[in-house]
Amino acid sequence: MKDILVNSLLKEPFEQYKRTGRAKAGHGGKIEVTYDFYEDLVKHNLYENYKEKRKILIIQGLLDDTAPIEDTYKFIENKPEIELVEMKNVKHHMEPNEILLSTEEMLKRF
């Protein structure tokens, strides 16, 4: 998660974020994120601390440039309760027809 924040979501250079203690983030930079948030992401590493055992379905585009699919592969490794549906030619922000397809995939499984 920290890599996604730094590499995809922050709208300002990381060093500036660290120095000022806050940065704009997200689509259009509408969200202000404190440096404390980043430190919490590091401290509570999702890859190491994730303990949920309920069944989870992740639907992700293979062209996702915000949350790279490689990070998802790493996250779900050794987590048989998580099912990944990969959508070809789909980015992070899905178009309406892609949302419809992902909804259909989800309904097939429940």
C-alpha positions in Angstrom: 0.0 0.0 0.0 2.8 2.4 0.8 4.2 1.9 -2.7 0.9 2.7 -4.3 0.6 5.8 -2.3 4.1 7.0 -3.2 4.2 5.8 -6.8 0.6 6.4 -8.0 -1.4 8.6 -5.6 0.8 11.4 -4.3 0.7 14.6 -6.5 3.9 16.0 -4.9 7.4 14.6 -4.7 8.0 12.3 -1.8 10.8 14.4 -0.3 8.5 17.4 -0.2 5.7 15.2 1.4 8.2 14.0 4.0 9.5 17.6 4.7 6.1 19.3 4.9 4.2 16.5 6.5 1.3 16.5 4.0 0.5 16.2 0.3 -2.3 16.2 -2.1 -3.2 12.7 -3.3 -5.8 10.7 -5.3 -7.7 11.5 -8.5 -7.3 15.2 -9.1 -5.4 15.7 -5.9 -8.6 16.3 -3.9 -7.4 14.5 -0.8 -4.8 15.8 1.7 -2.8 13.0 3.2 -0.6 13.5 6.2 2.9 11.9 6.5 1.6 10.1 9.6 -0.7 8.2 7.3 2.4 7.0 5.3 4.2 6.0 8.5 1.1 4.0 9.6 1.2 2.2 6.2 4.8 1.2 6.8 4.2 0.2 10.4 1.1 -1.9 9.7 2.5 -3.6 6.6 -0.6 -5.1 4.9 1.5 -7.9 3.4 2.6 -9.1 6.8 -0.3 -8.2 9.0 -3.3 -9.2 6.9 -5.2 -11.9 9.0 -8.7 -11.9 7.5 -9.9 -15.4 6.7 -13.3 -14.7 5.0 -13.6 -15.3 1.3 -12.7 -12.3 -0.7 -13.0 -11.7 -4.4 -10.7 -9.2 -6.1 -11.5 -8.0 -9.6 -8.7 -6.2 -11.2 -7.7 -5.0 -14.6 -4.4 -6.3 -16.0 -3.6 -2.7 -17.2 -4.1 -1.2 -13.7 -1.5 1.6 -13.5 -2.6 2.7 -10.0 -2.5 -0.7 -8.1 -0.2 -2.9 -10.3 -1.4 -6.4 -10.7 2.1 -7.6 -9.5 1.3 -6.1 -6.1 -2.0 -8.0 -6.0 -0.2 -11.3 -6.9 2.2 -10.7 -4.0 -0.7 -9.8 -1.6 -2.8 -12.9 -2.4 0.2 -15.3 -2.3 -0.6 -18.1 0.2 -4.1 -16.7 0.8 -6.4 -19.4 -0.7 -9.5 -17.5 0.7 -8.8 -14.7 -1.9 -9.9 -15.2 -5.5 -8.5 -12.9 -8.2 -10.4 -12.3 -11.4 -8.1 -10.7 -13.9 -9.8 -8.5 -16.6 -7.8 -8.1 -19.8 -7.4 -4.6 -21.3 -8.9 -3.0 -18.2 -7.2 -0.1 -16.2 -7.8 1.0 -12.7 -10.7 3.3 -13.5 -13.2 1.1 -15.2 -15.5 2.2 -18.0 -19.3 1.6 -17.5 -19.2 -1.5 -19.7 -16.2 -2.9 -17.7 -18.0 -2.3 -14.5 -20.9 -4.3 -15.9 -18.6 -7.2 -16.8 -17.0 -7.1 -13.3 -20.4 -7.1 -11.7 -21.4 -10.1 -13.8 -18.2 -11.9 -12.7 -18.9 -11.1 -9.1 -22.5 -12.4 -9.3 -21.3 -15.7 -10.9 -19.4 -16.5 -7.7 -22.1 -15.7 -5.1 
